[in-house]
């Protein structure tokens, strides 16, 4: 009888051990929707490549807590309407362990389901999403800080305020879309803070392709400053139109998505001179984070093969860093328990390739680090010049400043 009991216990122990090994071998699934087609595909494909580089490195090193990582990715076609269905499938069918979310327009419709299921989500490049939801499980790897609307706009207006003579009027324009409207809210607050008179304040349909009427209407108000909140196709159209009609404010630019992309930098070339925009990373001497140059070298080699954004300054490095954060959290908590992961992310400082990251109560960086840059001295359309210092001069924040604002816009541009 005793022998049978020992045998039964041995079999039970072996079964338990086998179950643990089997469980350990199960992959950690990381799921997200991404714009792989449609007008925002340039951003999405670059982000996907960065996540694939991270996954490849992690799996080569043995995975996380002994488990390989799998990326489960669906194309949202740059269409926010597809997002709820994608995230429902990720959670209910694919049963992913971790969630990523992408841009502002696509993250907003995913949030109600994520909140309902009490899931951790790492945002990759969304603006001020959690100001509405105040959800403790939301985190954002972009360096907007606790007030994203402020951090995306403050640098433009701080530099404008230092001009002599001081500007007195501003025109505000942007796409009728979530990101642009958030950025315009921030610009209005900055204008109010500085006592600037808003002489133009309108949005245009996201489908707009002819910006001549828009910019001529702005030109008619003779503003000192023109602040633009735009998406990639809009950004190209607006900058080209500003050149064509001879727009002559003291400063021109703002929250212009697209100026960060290699293809658009190359496409616009000298037309970028004088434009003020935002960046998360540029190769200026004031910006040296351990590991970022190695990542970019690896990314850029693969990007050339795959035909995606050739530089990787804007989104890829930050997507990689966000996954570094999740990797550490899973390792240190020894699993994918959502509440334990959420608590860990709120409590720690993370060493990443984009510097130290500390998340505040709302899941944003405790201290914003959005760079305001001005394009200067661009000649022709050769891409290599954008890998050199002095072409995308950092104007703000002060601790990373690498050059001075040049103005008025027409003089810098010509």
C-alpha positions in Angstrom: 0.0 0.0 0.0 2.8 2.3 0.9 4.6 1.5 -2.4 1.4 2.4 -4.3 1.1 5.7 -2.4 4.8 6.6 -3.2 4.2 5.6 -6.8 1.0 7.8 -7.0 2.9 10.7 -5.4 5.8 10.3 -7.9 3.4 10.2 -10.8 1.6 13.2 -9.5 4.9 15.1 -9.0 6.0 14.2 -12.5 2.7 15.3 -14.0 3.0 18.6 -12.1 6.5 19.1 -13.3 5.5 18.3 -16.8 2.6 20.9 -16.6 5.1 23.5 -15.3 7.5 22.8 -18.2 4.6 22.9 -20.7 3.4 26.2 -19.2 6.9 27.7 -19.3 7.2 26.7 -23.0 4.0 28.6 -23.9 4.8 31.8 -25.6 4.2 35.2 -24.1 1.8 36.8 -26.7 2.0 40.5 -27.3 -0.9 41.8 -29.3 -1.6 45.1 -31.1 -3.4 46.6 -34.1 -1.2 48.7 -36.4 -1.5 50.8 -39.5 0.1 48.6 -42.1 -1.9 50.0 -45.0 -3.6 53.3 -45.5 -2.3 56.8 -45.1 -0.5 56.1 -41.8 1.2 52.9 -43.0 4.7 54.5 -43.0 4.5 55.0 -39.3 3.0 51.5 -38.7 5.4 49.5 -40.7 8.4 51.2 -39.0 6.9 50.5 -35.6 6.3 46.8 -36.5 9.9 46.4 -37.7 11.2 47.8 -34.3 9.0 45.3 -32.4 10.2 42.5 -34.6 13.9 43.4 -33.9 13.2 43.4 -30.2 11.3 40.0 -30.4 14.1 38.5 -32.4 16.7 39.6 -29.9 14.7 38.4 -26.9 14.0 35.0 -28.4 17.6 34.5 -29.4 18.6 35.1 -25.8 16.1 32.5 -24.5 12.9 34.5 -24.2 11.4 36.0 -21.1 11.2 33.9 -17.9 12.0 30.9 -20.1 9.2 31.6 -22.5 9.5 32.8 -26.2 7.6 35.9 -27.2 5.2 36.0 -30.1 3.8 39.2 -31.7 0.2 39.0 -32.8 -0.5 41.9 -35.1 -3.5 43.0 -37.2 -3.7 45.7 -39.8 -6.2 48.4 -38.8 -5.8 49.9 -42.3 -5.4 53.4 -40.6 -9.1 53.2 -39.8 -10.1 53.8 -36.1 -13.4 52.0 -36.8 -11.6 48.7 -37.1 -9.9 49.0 -33.7 -12.5 47.7 -31.3 -12.9 44.5 -33.3 -9.2 44.0 -33.5 -8.7 44.3 -29.7 -11.7 42.1 -29.0 -10.1 39.4 -31.1 -6.7 39.8 -29.5 -8.3 39.3 -26.0 -11.0 36.8 -26.7 -9.6 34.7 -29.5 -5.8 35.1 -29.5 -5.8 35.5 -25.7 -2.7 37.7 -25.7 -0.8 38.3 -22.5 0.2 41.9 -23.2 -1.2 44.7 -25.2 0.3 47.6 -27.2 -1.6 50.5 -28.6 -0.5 52.8 -31.4 -1.5 56.4 -32.3 -4.1 58.7 -30.8 -6.9 58.1 -33.2 -6.5 54.3 -32.9 -5.9 54.1 -29.2 -9.0 56.0 -28.1 -11.5 53.4 -29.5 -9.5 50.6 -27.9 -9.6 52.0 -24.4 -13.1 51.1 -23.3 -12.5 47.4 -23.8 -9.1 47.6 -22.3 -10.5 49.3 -19.2 -13.4 46.8 -19.0 -11.0 43.9 -19.0 -8.6 45.6 -16.6 -5.6 45.0 -18.9 -2.3 46.7 -19.0 -1.6 48.6 -22.2 1.6 50.3 -23.4 0.9 53.2 -25.8 3.4 53.6 -28.6 2.7 57.1 -30.0 -0.6 58.5 -28.7 -1.2 62.1 -27.4 -3.1 62.8 -24.2 -5.3 59.7 -24.4 -5.5 59.1 -20.6 -6.4 62.6 -19.7 -9.9 61.5 -20.5 -9.9 58.0 -19.1 -7.6 58.3 -16.1 -7.0 54.6 -16.2 -4.1 53.3 -14.0 -3.3 50.5 -16.4 -2.4 52.8 -19.3 1.2 53.7 -20.0 2.8 55.8 -22.8 6.4 55.4 -24.0 6.4 58.7 -26.0 8.0 61.6 -23.9 4.9 63.8 -23.8 4.8 63.9 -20.0 1.7 64.5 -17.8 0.3 67.2 -20.0 0.9 66.1 -23.6 -1.0 69.0 -25.1 1.4 71.4 -23.3 4.7 69.5 -24.0 3.9 69.2 -27.8 3.3 73.0 -28.1 5.3 74.7 -25.4 8.6 74.7 -27.3 7.2 76.4 -30.3 5.6 79.2 -28.3 8.6 79.6 -25.8 10.9 80.3 -28.8 8.4 82.6 -30.4 8.1 84.6 -27.2 11.8 85.2 -27.2 11.7 86.9 -30.6 12.3 90.6 -31.0 10.0 92.4 -31.6 7.7 90.1 -29.7 4.9 88.5 -31.8 1.4 89.6 -31.0 -0.8 87.4 -33.3 -1.1 83.7 -34.1 -3.0 81.6 -36.7 -4.0 78.0 -35.6 -4.9 75.3 -38.2 -5.1 71.6 -38.1 -6.9 68.4 -39.3 -10.3 67.6 -37.9 -8.9 64.5 -36.1 -8.2 63.6 -32.5 -4.4 64.2 -32.5 -4.7 67.6 -34.2 -7.5 68.7 -32.0 -5.5 67.9 -28.9 -2.5 69.8 -30.2 -4.7 72.8 -31.1 -6.1 72.8 -27.6 -2.5 73.0 -26.3 -1.7 75.8 -28.8 -4.8 77.8 -27.6 -3.6 77.5 -24.0 -0.1 78.7 -25.0 -1.5 81.6 -26.9 -3.6 82.6 -24.0 -0.7 82.3 -21.6 1.4 84.6 -23.7 -1.3 87.1 -24.5 -1.3 86.4 -28.2 -4.4 87.3 -30.3 -5.7 84.4 -32.2 -6.6 85.7 -35.7 -7.4 82.4 -37.3 -8.5 79.1 -35.7 -10.0 76.4 -37.9 -9.8 72.7 -38.8 -10.0 71.2 -42.2 -11.3 67.7 -43.2 -8.7 65.0 -43.1 -9.4 64.3 -46.7 -8.2 67.7 -47.8 -5.6 67.7 -50.6 -5.7 71.4 -51.8 -4.4 73.6 -49.0 -4.2 76.8 -51.1 -7.5 78.2 -49.9 -6.6 77.4 -46.3 -3.2 79.1 -46.3 -4.4 82.1 -48.3 -7.1 82.6 -45.7 -4.4 82.5 -43.1 -2.2 84.8 -45.1 -5.0 87.3 -45.3 -4.9 87.7 -41.5 -1.1 88.5 -41.5 -0.3 86.5 -38.4 3.1 86.7 -36.7 3.0 83.0 -36.0 1.4 80.1 -37.8 0.9 76.9 -35.8 -0.1 73.8 -37.7 -1.3 70.4 -36.3 -1.2 68.0 -39.2 -0.8 64.4 -40.3 1.8 63.3 -42.9 0.0 63.9 -46.1 -1.4 67.2 -44.8 2.1 68.3 -43.6 3.6 67.8 -47.1 0.7 69.7 -48.7 0.8 72.6 -46.2 4.6 73.1 -46.4 4.6 73.0 -50.2 1.7 75.4 -50.3 3.4 77.8 -47.8 6.4 77.8 -50.2 4.2 78.3 -53.3 2.2 81.3 -51.9 5.1 82.9 -50.1 3.8 82.7 -46.6 5.7 85.2 -44.4 5.1 84.8 -40.7 7.9 85.2 -38.2 7.6 81.5 -37.3 5.9 78.6 -39.1 5.4 75.0 -37.9 4.0 73.3 -34.8 2.8 69.8 -34.3 3.5 68.5 -37.8 3.5 64.7 -38.0 5.5 63.6 -41.0 8.5 65.9 -40.8 10.0 63.1 -38.6 9.9 60.5 -41.5 12.8 59.9 -43.7 10.7 59.8 -46.9 9.1 63.1 -46.2 12.4 64.8 -45.2 13.8 63.7 -48.5 10.7 64.6 -50.4 10.6 68.1 -49.1 14.3 68.8 -48.9 15.1 72.5 -48.9 11.4 73.4 -48.5 11.8 72.3 -44.8 14.2 75.1 -44.0 12.8 77.4 -41.3 10.0 75.0 -40.4 9.6 74.3 -36.7 8.3 70.9 -35.7 8.7 68.2 -33.0 11.0 65.2 -32.7 11.7 62.6 -30.1 15.2 62.0 -31.3 17.6 63.7 -33.7 21.4 63.2 -34.1 22.4 66.3 -32.2 25.5 66.4 -29.9 23.3 67.1 -26.9 21.4 63.8 -27.3 23.4 60.7 -26.5 21.5 57.8 -24.9 23.3 54.4 -24.2 22.3 51.8 -26.8 20.3 54.0 -29.2 22.9 54.3 -31.9 23.4 50.5 -31.9 19.6 50.0 -32.2 19.4 52.5 -35.0 22.2 50.9 -36.9 20.5 47.6 -36.7 17.1 49.1 -37.6 18.4 51.1 -40.5 20.0 48.1 -42.1 16.8 46.2 -42.0 14.7 49.2 -43.0 16.6 49.5 -46.2 15.8 45.8 -47.0 12.1 46.2 -46.1 11.5 49.6 -47.6 10.3 51.3 -44.4 11.3 54.6 -42.8 15.0 54.7 -43.4 16.0 56.7 -40.3 13.9 55.3 -37.4 14.2 58.4 -35.2 10.5 59.0 -34.5 8.7 55.9 -33.6 10.9 52.8 -33.9 13.4 53.6 -31.0 10.5 54.3 -28.7 8.5 51.2 -29.6 11.7 49.2 -28.8 12.0 51.0 -25.5 8.4 50.3 -24.6 9.0 46.6 -25.1 12.2 46.9 -23.0 10.0 48.2 -20.2 7.5 45.3 -20.5 10.3 42.8 -20.7 11.8 44.0 -17.4 8.4 44.1 -15.7 7.5 40.5 -16.7 11.0 39.3 -15.7 10.9 41.1 -12.3 7.3 40.0 -11.4 7.9 36.5 -12.9 4.8 36.5 -15.0 2.0 38.3 -16.8 -0.3 39.1 -13.9 -1.8 42.4 -15.1 -2.1 44.0 -11.6 1.4 43.1 -10.6 2.8 44.5 -13.9 0.8 47.7 -13.5 2.1 48.2 -10.0 5.7 47.5 -11.1 5.5 50.0 -14.0 4.3 52.7 -11.6 7.0 52.1 -9.1 10.3 51.8 -11.1 12.7 53.8 -13.2 13.5 52.0 -16.4 16.8 52.2 -18.3 16.1 52.1 -22.0 17.7 53.1 -25.3 15.9 56.4 -25.2 17.1 57.2 -21.7 15.6 56.8 -18.2 11.8 56.5 -18.2 9.6 57.1 -15.1 5.9 56.8 -15.4 3.6 59.1 -13.4 0.1 58.4 -12.1 -1.5 58.9 -15.5 1.0 56.6 -17.2 2.9 59.4 -19.0 6.5 60.3 -18.3 6.8 62.3 -15.1 9.0 64.8 -16.9 8.3 65.6 -20.6 11.1 65.5 -23.1 9.5 66.4 -26.4 12.1 68.1 -28.6 11.1 71.3 -30.6 13.4 71.4 -33.6 14.0 73.8 -36.5 15.2 72.6 -39.9 18.3 74.7 -40.9 20.7 74.6 -43.8 19.1 71.8 -45.8 20.5 71.5 -49.3 19.0 69.4 -52.0 17.2 66.2 -51.1 20.0 63.9 -50.0 18.9 61.8 -47.1 22.3 61.5 -45.5 22.3 65.2 -44.4 19.5 64.4 -41.9 21.9 62.0 -40.1 24.3 65.0 -39.5 24.2 67.4 -36.6 23.0 71.0 -37.3 20.3 70.2 -39.7 17.5 69.6 -37.1 18.6 71.9 -34.4 17.0 71.3 -31.0 15.5 74.5 -29.6 13.6 73.1 -26.6 13.8 71.9 -23.8 16.8 74.0 -22.7 18.8 71.1 -21.3 19.0 69.6 -24.8 19.3 72.8 -26.8 21.8 72.5 -29.6 21.2 75.8 -31.5 19.3 79.0 -31.9 16.0 79.8 -33.5 16.4 81.6 -36.9 13.6 83.9 -38.0 11.6 85.3 -39.7 10.5 82.2 -41.5 10.8 83.7 -45.0 14.5 84.7 -44.5 15.5 81.2 -43.2 13.6 79.5 -45.9 15.2 81.5 -48.8 
